[in-house]
Each structure stands twice: as C-alpha cells, then as structure tokens.
Amino acid sequence: MHDTKVHQYLFPFVRQQKVGFINQLGEEIVSPKFDGDFHHGLGTGRDDLYVVQLDQKFGVINALDEYVIEPIYDINYNSFNFYGGCIAPCFLDGKAGFIDDTGRVVVDFCYDYADVFSDGVAVVRQDEKCFIINDRAEILSSRYSYIDTSSEGLLAFKDNGKWGYLNTKGQVVIPAVHGFAIDFNAGWARIGSHDSESIYFINQQGETVLTVNNHFVYPFINGHAVIRTTDFGLYGLIDKTGKICLEMTYQDVDFCCDGKRLIVAKSISDECCCDTGCFGECTLRYGIISLDGQIVLPIHYEVIIENANGWFLIKEQGCYGWLDQDFRQVIESKYQEVHHGFIQGLALVELDSKTGYINQQAQWVYDYDNI
C-alpha cells in the first residue's frame, strides 16, 4: 500500500535547544533530538528531504524520520542541495564531493569546492581553478578562474578577466570578451563592460539584441526588466525594445511571481535623497501596481512580501497579516513577527511573546520554546 507519510511536508521546531519536525496538522513526526545551534531551515532543494545536525556533523532525513544520509558530514552553504534532482554537493574533512539521495557517494571528496548539478553538469574547484564535471566525475571543460552554475544549458565563465559562456559539453560557445556576464534567462543574458556605462543583452548565439545606456538593468521577466539610474537612484521598467514603460519614480521595484504585477516602494520621508542615491535612513511604503503603472494595491504598507501560496504578507502599524491573491485581508494584521511566510500551508509567527505555526485559517497549529 502507498505510504502517504513519505510525501508529507515537515516543518522544524525547537524545544529545549533540540530540533524536531511536525507535519501540517501540528503532529510531531520527528521528536526533538537534533542539535539546534545551526540554521535548521537549510534547504535540500527537495520537499521530501531535511538537513539535520547531530554532534556537530550533518546528514539528511526523510519524512519517516529515516536517515537517507548519515550525519557524518561537514556543512557548506550548498551542502545537500539536490536542486530538484538526486545528486547533491557534500563536504567531508575540508574536501567536496557528491552524494545521491540514498546516501551513496557518487563523486569522491577531492575538490576544494563543489556547486549543484544543473543541466547534467556541476562546477567544481581544485587548486584555485574551476572546471565542469558530469556525475561520473569526468572532466568536461578547461580550467578557468570562475564558472557559474548552468542556466538554460550555458555557463558563464571568466578567463583572464573577461567573461564568456560554455555549453554543457565544456565547449566555448561565446568567447570571453565581455566585462561581466550573468545567467541566461528566457534566452537573453545581461552583459556589460567595466569601462563603459552601457549594459547590453545578448542571445544564445552571442549576438547583441539590446543596449541600454546610462542605466542599470536587471534580467527580463515576462518581456520587461527593472531599470534604475546608475547612481543607485530611482527604479522603473523597460520593455524588450528598450522603451521605458514605467517611469523611474520608485525607490524599489520587484516583480510579483506572475510577472504581470509589481511590488513597488515610495519614500514618505522629506529627508530622503533616493533620487540621487540614498545611503541614509529612508522611510518607505509599499504597494502593488500593474506593468503600466496603474495602482492595484495602495502604496501605504510597511512591508509587502509574496508568499509561496500566492498570498501577500503585509505589515501595517507595526504588525503583520496577509492578503489573498485578490488583495482581500484573510488574516488580521496582529502578529509582531513572521519568521517565514506560508509554505505548504503553514507560517511561523510570533504573537504576544509566543512563537509557533499557524495555518491559512489563522488557527494556532503548534507552538514551541524558541527558534
């Protein structure tokens, strides 16, 4: 018979400085037995696996409280990050290798650093040089000063101070002639030169498709990109022709997950100097607008953060609450702190000096001593 417990999502809690896990109903699935002196929210890139610490070593358990990786390893910021797959970087005695989701070491611990597997390859570093390997530890590329994680089948690399791109076979497909380069997104990559105020975008053939002068541009999402003045000033929006479709009048602009709306910030401080580069205190208020600047949610909230369930965490008059996808208030703004928003049906909050999980009906599911 199919065991649904294997697939239930677990949430960490702390009791008397020990970490355990509950399910969405608040039932204790894993008793508090793991060490609580590290960030127990360290992700694995998988919903069914959880990093734990025991006696200053780290491992991974599943939702049945079974070790899939014994706690004998060291930690690094991307340790046990399966990135949605079945192989993850792992660290032991100062060296990096790779381990699968059954606990089998698939690539020996011989590297100084190891990145996640993406598009079937991973970047590793040895003797201060980076190169690409596959899951059989076969070397696929030459050695460079830096190589980034694969995105859309291409990896930005740095050689002799210039940037280009490799494919997943390790072949140079775009020469290292650029001042800087970042990941490809929707077929375009943002490129630039350190001796110019221009930023330009290239396609996967290395052809320049758009140049933007005197402004800083972020990656395109849904055909639009956030733009700001180069003096760290105000933000706006351009389309793929370079046309400004939202004037640079905001202190911050960020896309909602649907790519069709924007969370924006405006200053309410008379002393704010954000129009010329704000490096001091600045009181901001947040709202949501459409891509053409129409107000969707008034700009008067102290915080707006979109959660994984599509709801919006808001802060008003010093307290937190939630709006749904249609911006109706579904949970009253009464919480003093939100340690994380809604993930798989639960949020970790603080109310009247009590910390614990609530569900989407604002019912208290579980509380514990501290986090």
PyMOL commands that set and color helices and strands:
alter all, ss='L'
color gray80, all
select helices_A, chain A and resi 4-7+274-276
alter helices_A, ss='H'
color red, helices_A
select strands_A, chain A and resi 11-15+18-22+28-35+49-54+57-62+67-73+87-92+95-100+105-111+113-114+122-126+129-133+146-147+154-159+162-167+172-178+180-185+188-192+198-202+208-213+215-217+224-229+235-239+244-250+252-255+261-267+284-290+295-301+303-306+312-316+319-323+329-335+337-343+346-351+354-359+364-368
alter strands_A, ss='S'
color yellow, strands_A
deselect
rebuild
show_as cartoon
